[in-house]
Protein backbone atom coordinates (compact mmCIF):
# COMPACT_ATOMS: atom_id res chain seq x y z
CA UNK A 1 0.00 0.00 0.00
CA UNK A 2 0.95 3.66 -0.17
CA UNK A 3 0.67 4.33 3.54
CA UNK A 4 2.22 2.88 6.69
CA UNK A 5 -0.26 1.37 9.12
CA UNK A 6 -0.28 3.25 12.40
CA UNK A 7 -3.07 1.47 14.30
CA UNK A 8 -2.30 -1.80 16.16
CA UNK A 9 -4.45 -4.89 15.65
CA UNK A 10 -6.36 -4.72 18.94
CA UNK A 11 -7.24 -1.09 18.29
CA UNK A 12 -8.32 -1.87 14.73
CA UNK A 13 -10.79 -4.45 16.06
CA UNK A 14 -12.08 -2.04 18.70
CA UNK A 15 -12.46 0.79 16.18
CA UNK A 16 -14.36 -1.43 13.78
CA UNK A 17 -16.67 -2.81 16.48
CA UNK A 18 -17.49 0.60 17.95
CA UNK A 19 -17.92 2.07 14.46
CA UNK A 20 -20.35 -0.69 13.49
CA UNK A 21 -22.37 -0.11 16.68
CA UNK A 22 -22.50 3.63 16.00
CA UNK A 23 -23.62 3.01 12.42
CA UNK A 24 -26.33 0.63 13.61
CA UNK A 25 -27.56 3.24 16.09
CA UNK A 26 -27.62 5.84 13.32
CA UNK A 27 -29.61 3.59 10.99
CA UNK A 28 -32.26 2.79 13.58
CA UNK A 29 -32.76 6.37 14.79
CA UNK A 30 -32.01 8.40 11.67
CA UNK A 31 -33.20 11.98 11.55
CA UNK A 32 -31.99 13.26 14.91
CA UNK A 33 -28.77 15.29 15.10
CA UNK A 34 -27.28 12.70 17.47
CA UNK A 35 -27.91 9.92 14.95
CA UNK A 36 -26.28 11.90 12.15
CA UNK A 37 -23.22 12.59 14.31
CA UNK A 38 -23.06 8.92 15.32
CA UNK A 39 -23.31 7.86 11.68
CA UNK A 40 -20.48 10.10 10.56
CA UNK A 41 -18.19 9.21 13.45
CA UNK A 42 -19.08 5.51 13.14
CA UNK A 43 -18.19 5.54 9.45
CA UNK A 44 -14.82 7.16 10.17
CA UNK A 45 -14.07 4.68 12.95
CA UNK A 46 -15.05 1.69 10.83
CA UNK A 47 -12.95 2.85 7.86
CA UNK A 48 -9.86 3.52 9.99
CA UNK A 49 -10.35 0.13 11.62
CA UNK A 50 -10.55 -1.62 8.26
CA UNK A 51 -7.53 0.06 6.71
CA UNK A 52 -5.36 0.30 9.83
CA UNK A 53 -4.41 3.88 9.07
CA UNK A 54 -5.62 6.93 10.99
CA UNK A 55 -4.80 10.31 9.44
CA UNK A 56 -5.07 12.12 12.79
CA UNK A 57 -2.64 9.68 14.39
CA UNK A 58 -0.26 10.25 11.48
CA UNK A 59 -0.44 14.02 12.03
CA UNK A 60 0.86 13.64 15.58
CA UNK A 61 3.57 11.20 14.48
CA UNK A 62 2.17 7.91 15.77
CA UNK A 63 3.90 4.81 14.37
CA UNK A 64 3.54 1.11 15.09
CA UNK A 65 6.21 -0.51 17.20
CA UNK A 66 7.56 -3.22 14.87
CA UNK A 67 9.28 -5.11 17.72
CA UNK A 68 6.12 -5.81 19.70
ChimeraX commands (.cxc) that place a marker at each C-alpha (Angstrom):
marker #1 position 0.00,0.00,0.00 radius 0.5
marker #1 position 0.95,3.66,-0.17 radius 0.5
marker #1 position 0.67,4.33,3.54 radius 0.5
marker #1 position 2.22,2.88,6.69 radius 0.5
marker #1 position -0.26,1.37,9.12 radius 0.5
marker #1 position -0.28,3.25,12.40 radius 0.5
marker #1 position -3.07,1.47,14.30 radius 0.5
marker #1 position -2.30,-1.80,16.16 radius 0.5
marker #1 position -4.45,-4.89,15.65 radius 0.5
marker #1 position -6.36,-4.72,18.94 radius 0.5
marker #1 position -7.24,-1.09,18.29 radius 0.5
marker #1 position -8.32,-1.87,14.73 radius 0.5
marker #1 position -10.79,-4.45,16.06 radius 0.5
marker #1 position -12.08,-2.04,18.70 radius 0.5
marker #1 position -12.46,0.79,16.18 radius 0.5
marker #1 position -14.36,-1.43,13.78 radius 0.5
marker #1 position -16.67,-2.81,16.48 radius 0.5
marker #1 position -17.49,0.60,17.95 radius 0.5
marker #1 position -17.92,2.07,14.46 radius 0.5
marker #1 position -20.35,-0.69,13.49 radius 0.5
marker #1 position -22.37,-0.11,16.68 radius 0.5
marker #1 position -22.50,3.63,16.00 radius 0.5
marker #1 position -23.62,3.01,12.42 radius 0.5
marker #1 position -26.33,0.63,13.61 radius 0.5
marker #1 position -27.56,3.24,16.09 radius 0.5
marker #1 position -27.62,5.84,13.32 radius 0.5
marker #1 position -29.61,3.59,10.99 radius 0.5
marker #1 position -32.26,2.79,13.58 radius 0.5
marker #1 position -32.76,6.37,14.79 radius 0.5
marker #1 position -32.01,8.40,11.67 radius 0.5
marker #1 position -33.20,11.98,11.55 radius 0.5
marker #1 position -31.99,13.26,14.91 radius 0.5
marker #1 position -28.77,15.29,15.10 radius 0.5
marker #1 position -27.28,12.70,17.47 radius 0.5
marker #1 position -27.91,9.92,14.95 radius 0.5
marker #1 position -26.28,11.90,12.15 radius 0.5
marker #1 position -23.22,12.59,14.31 radius 0.5
marker #1 position -23.06,8.92,15.32 radius 0.5
marker #1 position -23.31,7.86,11.68 radius 0.5
marker #1 position -20.48,10.10,10.56 radius 0.5
marker #1 position -18.19,9.21,13.45 radius 0.5
marker #1 position -19.08,5.51,13.14 radius 0.5
marker #1 position -18.19,5.54,9.45 radius 0.5
marker #1 position -14.82,7.16,10.17 radius 0.5
marker #1 position -14.07,4.68,12.95 radius 0.5
marker #1 position -15.05,1.69,10.83 radius 0.5
marker #1 position -12.95,2.85,7.86 radius 0.5
marker #1 position -9.86,3.52,9.99 radius 0.5
marker #1 position -10.35,0.13,11.62 radius 0.5
marker #1 position -10.55,-1.62,8.26 radius 0.5
marker #1 position -7.53,0.06,6.71 radius 0.5
marker #1 position -5.36,0.30,9.83 radius 0.5
marker #1 position -4.41,3.88,9.07 radius 0.5
marker #1 position -5.62,6.93,10.99 radius 0.5
marker #1 position -4.80,10.31,9.44 radius 0.5
marker #1 position -5.07,12.12,12.79 radius 0.5
marker #1 position -2.64,9.68,14.39 radius 0.5
marker #1 position -0.26,10.25,11.48 radius 0.5
marker #1 position -0.44,14.02,12.03 radius 0.5
marker #1 position 0.86,13.64,15.58 radius 0.5
marker #1 position 3.57,11.20,14.48 radius 0.5
marker #1 position 2.17,7.91,15.77 radius 0.5
marker #1 position 3.90,4.81,14.37 radius 0.5
marker #1 position 3.54,1.11,15.09 radius 0.5
marker #1 position 6.21,-0.51,17.20 radius 0.5
marker #1 position 7.56,-3.22,14.87 radius 0.5
marker #1 position 9.28,-5.11,17.72 radius 0.5
marker #1 position 6.12,-5.81,19.70 radius 0.5
marker link #1:1,2 radius 0.2
marker link #1:2,3 radius 0.2
marker link #1:3,4 radius 0.2
marker link #1:4,5 radius 0.2
marker link #1:5,6 radius 0.2
marker link #1:6,7 radius 0.2
marker link #1:7,8 radius 0.2
marker link #1:8,9 radius 0.2
marker link #1:9,10 radius 0.2
marker link #1:10,11 radius 0.2
marker link #1:11,12 radius 0.2
marker link #1:12,13 radius 0.2
marker link #1:13,14 radius 0.2
marker link #1:14,15 radius 0.2
marker link #1:15,16 radius 0.2
marker link #1:16,17 radius 0.2
marker link #1:17,18 radius 0.2
marker link #1:18,19 radius 0.2
marker link #1:19,20 radius 0.2
marker link #1:20,21 radius 0.2
marker link #1:21,22 radius 0.2
marker link #1:22,23 radius 0.2
marker link #1:23,24 radius 0.2
marker link #1:24,25 radius 0.2
marker link #1:25,26 radius 0.2
marker link #1:26,27 radius 0.2
marker link #1:27,28 radius 0.2
marker link #1:28,29 radius 0.2
marker link #1:29,30 radius 0.2
marker link #1:30,31 radius 0.2
marker link #1:31,32 radius 0.2
marker link #1:32,33 radius 0.2
marker link #1:33,34 radius 0.2
marker link #1:34,35 radius 0.2
marker link #1:35,36 radius 0.2
marker link #1:36,37 radius 0.2
marker link #1:37,38 radius 0.2
marker link #1:38,39 radius 0.2
marker link #1:39,40 radius 0.2
marker link #1:40,41 radius 0.2
marker link #1:41,42 radius 0.2
marker link #1:42,43 radius 0.2
marker link #1:43,44 radius 0.2
marker link #1:44,45 radius 0.2
marker link #1:45,46 radius 0.2
marker link #1:46,47 radius 0.2
marker link #1:47,48 radius 0.2
marker link #1:48,49 radius 0.2
marker link #1:49,50 radius 0.2
marker link #1:50,51 radius 0.2
marker link #1:51,52 radius 0.2
marker link #1:52,53 radius 0.2
marker link #1:53,54 radius 0.2
marker link #1:54,55 radius 0.2
marker link #1:55,56 radius 0.2
marker link #1:56,57 radius 0.2
marker link #1:57,58 radius 0.2
marker link #1:58,59 radius 0.2
marker link #1:59,60 radius 0.2
marker link #1:60,61 radius 0.2
marker link #1:61,62 radius 0.2
marker link #1:62,63 radius 0.2
marker link #1:63,64 radius 0.2
marker link #1:64,65 radius 0.2
marker link #1:65,66 radius 0.2
marker link #1:66,67 radius 0.2
marker link #1:67,68 radius 0.2
view
